[in-house]
Amino acid sequence: MNENVNKNYYGNLFKDFPDVVKVKELKQMLPRMGKNKIYNLLKNKTIYSKKIGRDYYIPKVSIIKYLMEK
């Protein structure tokens, strides 16, 4: 995918969310997706995340990448 398109989407999609979100915010970003599905995507690294303690930290750019690939 064109890098300019990625920058464009990054600037416009989810602009009300921070650059790194937790599962609660991810659920708000993808409201039709169930919590179990979200956790499966994170555990399988389909959406890149970093688990620190009990919390997943998800870069917003990895969510946009996931959406652009589907």
N, C-alpha and C positions, 0 to 999 in steps of 0.2 A: 504494500500500500504506500502511496505517496506520503512523504514525510510532512509536506505542507498540509495535507488533509488531516493527518494525525494532530498536528498543532492546532488546526482550526477546530476540530472536535474537542480537543482537550480544553480549549478556551471557552467553548460554549456549553458543552454537556456538563451537567451537575455542578454548575458554577456556584451554587449555594452550599456546597459541601466542601470540607477541607481536603487537602491533597492526600491525606491518609485517613481512612475511615475504619471503624470497627464493624462488626456484624450488624449491629442495630441500625447504623446508617446505611449499610449495604442493602439491608431489607427495605429501607425507605427508597433507595435508589432503584431497586428492582421489586416493586410491590407485588407483582404477580407470581414471584418465585417464593416457594415455601422455605422455611428455615432449614429443614432437613436437606433440601436440594442445595442451598447455599453452603452448608457445612460440607457436603460431599464435593462440591466444586473446589472448596478451599483445601480439603484434605488431599484431593487428587491433583492439586496444583494446576487445575484448569484455569482458575483465577489465582494469580500469584499472590501470596500473602506471607507474612512472617508471624509465627506464633511465639508470643512472649508470655510466659506464665500460662494463664488460662485464656488470654485474649488473642484474637487474630487482628493483625494490622494489615489493611489492604490499601495499596496505593491506588489512587483514583485512576491513574493511567492504565493499570492492569484491568480494571473493570471496563474501561473504554475499549481496550484491545480485545477483550472477550466479546463484547458486543459487536465490534467491527468484523470479527471472524465468523460469527454465526450467521 
